[in-house]
């Protein structure tokens, strides 16, 4: 583990087989052309592979975590542009969180520098080491939950590694790697609360979520469908997920809905709160990048393949260092299944 190598004091780490059917659709007839050059989607030039992903996101999105490109170690235009940055600017620019305990946070006990640490941060260093030959060739940019996609689209970051769930709405706007973590939405509430989970006990309660999060979109959808108890107040959104824990502590919220992996870390920070009930969704975290950064997507997917195979300094070691204390010793519950990729021609 990079963190252990550099600081001894560091604390615990589908396919397109139906292309013929797609080509029959008039709206996407251009995809059937043999050319591999860019096209236009929503007024933006994107690669043919990116167009395919956009069409699939809109037409058939039952498994968004499978709509990613096959692994490759080859350099393309995106990676060459990163490598061609000069001097101090020759770094991978990555959007991360700095407030998610054990995922991306600054440990006040780690010295004056209080470097960013956590499971997501380990992965960032691994990507930088592979692309630039230096695990520390990273410029971290702390971004709030609701700015993850804008930061990618505006070019402020090369990628986002920030407990970001792959879902159908997001793959219309950004490209994702294969999954690197499995989780699900859960309810966090005070131990003394009558709330027992994602059930009728949320009726009349104030539920806090992060703006732009999967949790909020799930609550919004369930309220429209009548699956969320009547009278549940979901208006209390915040820029960053950790702000929900603060609201809970201040009595300004009755419960929090967020990824179980994050909720477990928040419960570890505050012994007066706990997870209530089981996870009620199955979701996967992925590395998010620009829609047309095909070479970077492929490279990250190759890195993830190698990362998961590395028993000494890879995924398992990082889990044991950072997450086993809050999520349990059995990492298999959080490890995503073997990745599936789009078929490309």
PyMOL commands that set and color helices and strands:
alter all, ss='L'
color gray80, all
select helices_A, chain A and resi 2-6+19-23+26-32+48-59+64-66+77-83+87-89+119-132+145-153+170-172+200-202+214-225+242-250+260-269+294-309+315-322+324-327+331-333
alter helices_A, ss='H'
color red, helices_A
select strands_A, chain A and resi 39-41+44-46+92-96+99-100+104-106+116-117+138-142+159-160+175-176+181-183+185-190+206-210+233-238+255-259+273-276+283-285+288-289
alter strands_A, ss='S'
color yellow, strands_A
deselect
rebuild
show_as cartoon
